[in-house]
Structure formats: C-alpha cells, structure tokens
C-alpha cells in the first residue's frame, strides 16, 4: 500500500499509518521510517521514504489483518494541517476458499450461469458469485497493493 500525497509547497511534519485507530508505521519529513508492533500487522518496507510517498507492504496476512487502514499526512508550521484517507480491508483464509472453489465443478458453474433466470438456481448462483468475487478481490489486492 502506498500513501501518496502532494504538499503543494508546504513543509511535511509526518505521515502515519493506522489500523483500527492504532499507529503501526510512520514516515518523517527527513525520510526516516518507524514501525510500531501491532497484532495482525506485519510489514515489509524500505528504510527510507521519499517526500510524496510512504509505502508499505503488508506480509503474513491473516483474518486478524483485516480492519480499517488509515493514512494520515500532517503538515508542519505554520498551518499544521492534517488530512487522512481510510479504507477497510477484509482478508479471507486462502485454504478454505480454495477447497470451496475445488468443490464446484466447471459444469456446475456453467449450468448455474445458463439457468440464472430460473428461481431454483438463484441461491446457488449467488453462492458461486460470492466465492468467485472473493477470489477476484484477493487477486486484485495482490496485484495492485
């Protein structure tokens, strides 16, 4: 994940990363970084952060890693302005979802898509779409964060 920002000529004080309102990482104006231990959060990061960016990579993800992640950028004097952005992430247990997907045959999926208008297949279709949506979400997060 990366907290990118544009200071528009104002001086940076710091950038902080939070999970569920508890700070776990920070980038200072001089480029130094600091990590704070937090249950469910493990990161891989550079030892230096350039102005305009405070990137981190979440590692060892588990269900405990899910929650509200917030990036907060604070300016120095004279304005001391602070802006933040929050996103909620939920992480699923990979092995459980893999088994659920293996249990659904290609023919079953094809049949569900063909019969999606009949009332008897709506529940099954929703279940399959939920499972597939979960996989697409994980793939999207792995590729883009």
C-alpha positions in Angstrom: 0.0 0.0 0.0 1.2 3.5 -0.7 0.2 6.8 0.8 0.9 9.3 -1.9 0.5 13.0 -1.3 1.2 16.4 -2.8 2.4 19.0 -0.3 1.9 21.9 -2.7 5.0 23.6 -1.4 4.1 23.3 2.3 6.5 21.6 4.8 5.8 18.0 5.9 5.7 17.0 9.5 5.0 13.3 9.2 2.9 10.5 7.6 1.3 7.9 9.8 -0.3 4.5 9.1 -3.0 3.2 11.4 -5.0 0.0 11.6 -8.2 0.3 13.6 -7.0 3.7 15.0 -3.7 2.3 16.3 -0.5 3.5 14.7 1.8 0.8 13.2 4.0 2.8 10.9 5.3 6.3 10.2 7.4 8.3 7.8 9.1 11.5 9.0 10.0 14.6 6.9 13.7 13.6 6.9 12.8 10.3 5.2 13.3 8.1 8.3 10.7 5.5 9.0 9.5 3.9 12.2 7.5 0.7 12.8 5.3 0.0 15.8 4.4 -3.6 16.7 0.7 -4.3 16.3 -1.2 -7.6 16.4 -2.2 -8.8 13.0 0.0 -6.3 11.1 3.4 -7.3 9.7 5.1 -5.1 7.1 8.0 -5.1 4.7 9.3 -1.6 3.9 12.2 0.4 2.9 14.3 2.1 5.5 13.8 5.5 3.7 10.7 7.2 2.4 10.9 10.0 -0.2 8.8 13.1 0.2 5.4 12.5 -1.5 5.1 8.8 -0.7 5.0 6.5 2.4 4.8 2.9 1.0 4.4 -0.3 3.0 3.8 -3.9 2.1 1.6 -6.0 4.4 3.0 -9.5 4.9 1.9 -12.6 6.8 -1.8 -11.7 6.2 -4.4 -13.4 8.3 -8.0 -12.7 9.4 -6.6 -10.6 12.2 -5.0 -8.4 9.5 -8.4 -7.2 8.4 -9.7 -3.8 9.5 -9.7 -0.1 8.8 -6.4 1.2 7.5 -5.8 4.9 7.6 -3.0 7.0 6.1 -2.7 10.4 7.8 -0.5 13.2 6.4 0.4 16.1 8.8 2.0 19.4 7.7 4.4 21.4 9.8 4.2 25.1 10.8 2.6 27.4 10.0 -0.6 25.5 9.0 -0.3 22.2 10.9 -3.0 20.8 8.6 -3.8 17.1 8.7 -5.6 15.1 6.0 -6.3 11.4 6.0 -7.9 8.6 4.0 -9.3 5.4 5.4 -10.0 2.1 3.6 -11.5 -1.2 5.1 -9.8 -4.5 4.1 -11.0 -8.0 4.9 -8.7 -10.9 4.3 -10.1 -14.4 3.7 -8.5 -17.7 4.7 -7.0 -18.9 1.4 -7.1 -22.7 2.0 -10.8 -22.7 2.9 -11.8 -20.7 -0.2 -9.6 -23.0 -2.4 -11.5 -26.0 -1.2 -14.8 -24.3 -1.8 -13.8 -23.5 -5.3 -12.5 -27.0 -5.9 -15.9 -28.4 -4.8 -17.6 -26.5 -7.6 -17.2 -28.2 -10.9 -17.0 -26.3 -14.2 -20.2 -27.9 -15.3 -22.0 -26.7 -12.2 -20.8 -23.2 -12.8 -21.8 -23.3 -16.5 -25.2 -24.7 -15.6 -25.8 -22.0 -13.0 -24.9 -19.2 -15.4 -27.2 -20.7 -18.0 -30.1 -21.1 -15.6 -29.7 -17.8 -13.7 -33.2 -16.7 -14.6 -34.9 -19.6 -13.0 -35.8 -19.1 -9.4 -34.4 -22.5 -8.3 -30.8 -21.7 -9.2 -30.7 -18.1 -7.8 -29.4 -19.3 -4.4 -26.7 -21.4 -5.9 -25.8 -18.7 -8.4 -25.4 -16.2 -5.6 -23.2 -18.6 -3.6 -20.9 -19.2 -6.6 -20.7 -15.5 -7.4 -19.8 -14.8 -3.8 -16.9 -17.3 -3.9 -15.6 -16.1 -7.2 -15.9 -12.4 -6.1 -13.8 -13.3 -3.0 -11.0 -14.7 -5.2 -11.1 -11.7 -7.6 -10.8 -9.4 -4.6 -7.8 -11.2 -3.3 -6.2 -11.3 -6.7 -6.9 -7.6 -7.2 -5.3 -6.7 -3.8 -2.2 -8.8 -4.5 -1.7 -7.2 -7.9 -2.5 -3.6 -7.1 -1.4 -3.1 -3.4 
